């Protein structure tokens, strides 16, 4: 069977040359005038070296189709900047009408996001201004800003104040839009006066505070806040989830849930994870294993000998992955802050 020849790949210059030679000379001259100087020479040379590849009308038709597709293909765009938009609108409608359109855009945005200009400041600066305000006022502001900024601000507060703010956020009743604009303007004024001041906050401490705070909210509120955070910063939301249930929390897991957690962990991982383990956690883990598995885990832990702490931490991380998976699927719900056990 005769092997088909692969179609010849033409250079851009050759394709441009073929197109120019296929159209009226007057139009071709006008096109050449607008070519970039860096490619004119290459295209002109290709016009003198054109081969037999384009003699068939089907090849020229294919060239035209490719050009039409390329011209009409959707290209990526980016949002226009304020200055660029102003130039475009002023050119299209004149300065007065262009400015009126810009003003209407600004008013609509301010109506949708009254604290838009507050969001331009880092969370640490916003928190220094809000920390002395009543919890109700802070809650009002944080319900109207980006979730990532709200979480960052809350994380800098003392636990008790943070809890009060989050509780009020769940029930806040916003005032009229003009009142919101007034509050936002006052807040921006304070932030502007404090610009340049250095505020240092430990990021890990900040995330731990958020995690502790969420323990005192309802499960639905916790899930809604974490889902909102995931949309803004998936990595940060993951770290908060990790802080919300740590290795030490295994000491408080009930029998049924602990057995679900341990069902997906192999004995080697569990043996390493139990190295240098707090007594209350070890008792709860070992106490929920069958006799056979318990003996295997204890034996493997002894046979492993001294183990580097990073390896122990990695093993514990594997166990906690299973816990977080159960929490996400609602198969296990940790006890929340303020909940009391009854018998």
C-alpha positions in Angstrom: 0.0 0.0 0.0 1.4 3.4 -1.1 2.3 5.6 1.9 0.6 9.0 1.8 2.9 12.0 1.9 2.5 14.2 4.9 1.2 17.7 4.0 4.0 20.3 3.6 4.2 22.8 6.4 4.6 26.3 5.0 6.3 29.2 6.8 4.3 32.3 7.7 6.2 34.3 5.1 5.4 31.7 2.4 1.7 31.8 3.3 1.7 35.6 3.4 3.4 35.7 0.0 0.9 33.2 -1.5 -2.0 35.3 -0.3 -0.6 38.6 -1.7 0.1 37.0 -5.1 -3.5 35.6 -5.2 -5.2 39.0 -4.8 -5.4 42.1 -6.9 -2.1 43.9 -7.2 -3.6 47.2 -5.9 -4.9 45.6 -2.7 -1.6 43.7 -2.3 0.4 46.9 -2.4 -1.8 48.4 0.3 -1.3 45.3 2.5 2.4 45.4 2.0 2.5 49.1 3.1 1.1 48.0 6.5 3.5 45.1 7.1 6.0 45.5 9.9 9.4 46.5 8.6 11.0 43.4 10.3 9.0 41.0 8.1 8.7 42.9 4.8 12.0 41.6 3.4 11.2 38.0 4.3 7.7 38.2 2.7 9.0 39.9 -0.4 11.7 37.3 -0.9 9.1 34.5 -0.5 7.1 36.1 -3.2 9.9 35.5 -5.7 10.5 31.9 -4.4 6.9 30.7 -4.4 6.8 27.0 -5.4 4.2 24.8 -7.0 2.5 24.1 -3.7 0.0 26.9 -4.1 -0.9 26.4 -7.8 -4.0 24.4 -7.0 -7.1 26.5 -6.2 -7.8 24.1 -3.3 -4.6 25.2 -1.6 -5.5 28.9 -1.9 -9.0 28.1 -0.6 -7.5 26.4 2.4 -5.2 29.4 3.0 -8.3 31.8 2.9 -10.2 29.5 5.3 -7.2 29.5 7.7 -7.0 33.2 7.6 -10.7 33.7 8.2 -10.6 31.4 11.2 -7.5 33.1 12.6 -9.1 36.6 12.2 -12.4 35.6 13.8 -10.9 33.4 16.6 -11.7 34.6 20.1 -8.8 36.2 21.8 -8.2 36.6 25.5 -9.0 40.0 26.9 -8.2 41.8 30.1 -10.2 44.4 32.0 -9.7 48.0 31.0 -7.9 50.2 33.5 -9.6 53.3 34.8 -7.4 55.6 32.6 -7.9 53.5 29.5 -11.6 53.4 30.0 -11.8 57.1 30.5 -9.9 57.8 27.2 -12.2 55.4 25.3 -15.4 56.9 26.7 -14.2 60.5 26.2 -13.2 59.7 22.6 -16.6 58.1 22.0 -19.0 60.5 23.7 -17.0 63.6 24.6 -15.5 64.6 27.9 -18.8 65.6 29.6 -20.8 62.5 28.7 -17.8 60.2 29.1 -17.3 61.5 32.7 -21.0 61.0 33.4 -20.7 57.3 32.3 -17.7 56.9 34.6 -19.6 58.5 37.5 -22.5 56.1 37.0 -20.2 53.1 37.0 -18.6 54.4 40.2 -22.0 54.8 41.8 -23.1 51.4 40.9 -19.9 49.8 42.2 -20.2 51.7 45.5 -23.8 50.6 45.8 -22.7 46.9 45.3 -19.5 47.2 47.4 -19.8 50.2 49.8 -16.5 49.2 51.4 -14.6 48.8 48.2 -11.9 51.3 49.1 -11.4 49.7 52.5 -10.5 46.5 50.7 -7.4 48.2 49.3 -5.8 48.1 52.8 -4.1 45.1 54.4 -6.0 43.2 57.0 -3.6 44.1 59.8 -4.2 47.9 59.2 -8.0 47.5 59.0 -7.9 45.5 62.3 -6.0 48.3 64.1 -8.8 50.7 63.2 -11.6 48.3 64.0 -10.3 46.8 67.2 -11.5 49.7 69.4 -15.0 49.8 67.8 -18.0 48.0 69.2 -18.5 44.4 68.0 -21.7 45.3 66.2 -20.0 48.0 64.1 -17.1 45.6 63.3 -19.5 42.9 62.3 -21.3 45.4 60.0 -18.1 46.3 58.2 -16.9 42.7 57.9 -20.1 41.4 56.4 -19.6 43.8 53.5 -16.0 43.2 52.6 -14.1 40.4 50.8 -14.3 37.2 52.9 -10.5 36.9 52.8 -10.1 40.3 54.3 -12.8 39.6 56.9 -11.0 36.4 58.0 -7.7 38.2 58.2 -9.1 41.0 60.4 -10.9 38.6 62.7 -7.8 36.5 63.2 -6.0 39.5 64.8 -8.6 40.0 67.5 -8.6 38.5 71.0 -10.7 35.2 71.1 -13.6 36.6 73.1 -13.9 39.7 70.8 -13.5 37.6 67.7 -16.3 35.3 68.8 -18.6 38.2 69.5 -17.9 39.7 66.1 -18.6 36.4 64.2 -21.8 35.8 66.2 -23.0 39.3 65.3 -22.1 38.8 61.6 -24.6 35.9 61.4 -27.4 38.2 62.5 -26.4 41.7 61.3 -29.1 43.9 59.8 -27.5 46.4 57.4 -28.6 50.1 57.5 -29.3 52.2 54.4 -26.7 52.5 51.7 -26.0 56.1 52.6 -25.1 55.1 56.1 -22.8 52.4 54.8 -21.1 54.9 52.6 -20.6 57.3 55.5 -19.1 54.5 57.7 -16.8 53.4 54.8 -15.6 57.0 54.2 -14.8 57.5 57.9 -13.0 54.2 58.0 -10.9 55.0 54.9 -10.0 58.4 56.4 -8.6 56.6 59.5 -6.8 54.1 57.4 -5.2 56.8 55.3 -4.0 58.6 58.4 -2.4 55.4 59.7 -0.8 54.4 56.4 2.9 53.6 56.7 2.7 52.3 60.3 4.1 48.8 60.6 1.9 46.0 62.0 3.4 42.6 62.4 1.2 39.6 62.9 2.3 35.9 63.0 0.4 34.3 60.1 0.1 30.9 61.8 -1.2 32.5 65.0 -3.8 34.4 62.9 -5.0 31.2 61.2 -5.2 29.3 64.6 -7.3 32.1 66.0 -9.7 31.8 63.1 -9.9 28.0 63.6 -10.6 28.5 67.3 -13.2 31.1 66.6 -15.0 28.9 64.1 -15.4 26.2 66.8 -17.8 28.5 68.6 -20.0 29.0 65.5 -22.7 26.7 64.2 -21.7 24.0 61.8 -23.6 25.8 59.0 -21.8 29.1 59.7 -18.5 27.4 59.8 -19.0 25.6 56.5 -20.3 28.8 54.8 -17.3 30.8 56.0 -14.8 28.1 54.9 -16.5 27.7 51.6 -16.2 31.5 51.0 -12.6 31.4 52.0 -11.8 28.5 49.7 -13.1 30.7 46.8 -10.6 33.4 47.7 -7.6 31.4 49.0 -7.9 27.6 48.9 -4.5 27.1 50.6 -5.4 29.4 53.6 -8.8 27.6 54.0 -6.9 24.2 54.0 -4.6 25.4 56.8 -7.5 26.7 58.9 -9.2 23.3 58.5 -6.0 21.6 59.8 -5.9 23.9 62.8 -9.6 23.1 63.5 -8.8 19.5 64.3 -5.3 18.6 65.5 -3.7 15.4 66.8 -4.5 16.4 70.4 -8.2 16.5 69.5 -8.2 12.7 69.0 -8.3 12.4 72.8 -11.9 13.6 72.7 -13.3 11.6 69.8 -16.1 9.3 70.7 -15.8 5.5 70.3 -18.0 5.1 67.1 -16.3 8.0 65.3 -12.8 6.9 66.4 -13.4 3.4 64.9 -14.5 5.1 61.6 -11.3 7.1 61.6 -9.0 4.2 62.4 -10.7 1.9 59.8 -8.8 3.6 56.9 -5.4 3.8 58.6 -2.8 1.0 58.1 -1.0 -0.4 61.1 2.5 0.8 60.1 1.3 4.5 59.8 -0.6 4.2 63.1 2.4 2.7 64.9 4.7 5.6 63.8 2.0 8.2 64.5 1.8 6.9 68.1 5.5 7.6 68.8 5.9 10.1 71.6 2.1 10.4 71.7 0.3 12.2 74.6 -1.2 9.6 76.9 -4.8 10.7 76.5 -4.6 10.5 72.7 -2.8 7.1 72.8 -5.4 5.7 75.3 -8.3 6.7 73.0 -6.6 5.3 69.9 -5.4 2.0 71.4 -8.7 1.6 73.3 -10.6 1.6 70.0 -8.6 -1.1 68.2 -9.4 -4.8 68.2 -7.1 -7.0 70.3 -5.4 -8.3 67.1 -4.8 -4.9 65.6 -3.7 -3.5 68.9 -1.0 -6.1 69.3 0.2 -5.5 65.7 0.4 -1.7 66.3 2.3 -2.1 69.6 4.7 -4.6 68.1 5.4 -2.5 65.0 5.9 0.6 67.2 8.5 -1.3 69.2 10.2 -2.8 66.2 10.5 0.6 64.5 12.8 1.9 67.2 13.7 5.6 67.3 12.0 7.6 64.5 12.7 11.1 63.3 10.0 13.6 64.4 9.3 14.7 60.7 8.3 11.0 60.0 6.1 10.9 63.0 4.4 14.2 62.0 3.9 12.8 58.4 2.2 9.7 59.8 0.0 11.8 62.0 -0.9 13.9 59.0 -2.1 10.8 57.2 -4.4 9.9 60.1 -5.7 13.5 60.2 -6.4 13.5 56.5 -8.9 10.7 57.2 -10.5 12.8 60.0 -10.9 15.8 57.8 -12.4 13.7 55.0 -15.0 12.4 57.4 -15.7 15.9 58.7 -16.2 17.2 55.1 -18.6 14.3 54.3 -20.4 14.9 57.6 -19.8 11.4 58.8 -18.1 12.9 61.8 -18.7 16.2 63.5 -16.3 17.3 66.3 -17.8 18.7 69.4 -18.2 22.5 69.1 -17.2 25.1 71.6 -19.8 25.7 74.2 -21.4 22.3 73.8 -21.8 20.1 76.9 -22.0 16.4 76.9 -25.0 14.8 78.7 -25.7 11.3 79.7 
